[in-house]
């Protein structure tokens, strides 16, 4: 049976959630990231920590202008979001009762994460250059194998597996266990299952493979693996929960809530992604001595 909600309630909820998305993804987390970069630039300059800046491009990134540009781009994207929000309020926007408006939330979120993706790509390229420059021939590694449960407790892993199984069962039940499924069903199952399998493959590489940053200290490496494992775990749980919620929303004719619920889901993903990284891997706790010119770090 459909559940009725007042238009005012839906609009207020939608506006508040969208405003939160603007503030969180385009203001708060870019500010946190820029503060992190600024701390490194001020305390670990290229002259004293040359291994942290393996190329001229990396040294040019140490210029404050690049950091101001990053902040400016995010502020401009936030301004775009505020204009969209104000336009919605002034024009009396009403979400489609049949859903579909969440596509605009997703498109704006894609615009928001572009600067963050660029920063991540720059970091990965920096690590690649570090590996090329890495010349330490006395490589050592811990003989103790790393296992998943060294970094995360079994209980949340079990929760993630059970929630995935519950989503599959609920999704197939909703589509009709005796019905002939269309391509949409197989595509949805493939995408969500593929995401979870990708998490497993990437985490396995971190557990067994070489670290991305060859100069990274051993304790920092363990902390990074633990954080990545927790991020993937929470992400898997969120995907299953969100997928179940969207099925329930459609079943009870609440598609009008799709935009704010999608926005809330995206914000939770960022919070349990970047937010967890910032909390578990504070820049003040990283061992930067490995980047000095006279150090010989371990490669594991």
Buried (B, 14 or more C-beta within 10 A) or exposed (E): EEEEEEEEEBBEBBBEBBBBBBBBBBBBBBEEBBEBBEBBBEEBBBEEBBBBBBBEEBBEBBEEEEBEEBBEBBBEBBEBBBEBBEEBEEEEBEBEEEBEBBEBBEEBBEEBBEBBEEBEEBEEBBBEBBBEEBEEEEEEEEEEEBEBEEBBEEEBBEBBBEBBEBBBEBBBEBBEEEEEEEEEBEEBBEEBEEEBEEBEEEBEEBBEEEBBBBBBBBEBBBBBBBBBBBBBBBBBBBBBBBBBBBBEBBEEBBBBBBBBBBBBBBBBBBBBBBBBBBEBBEBEEBBBEBBBEEBEBBBB
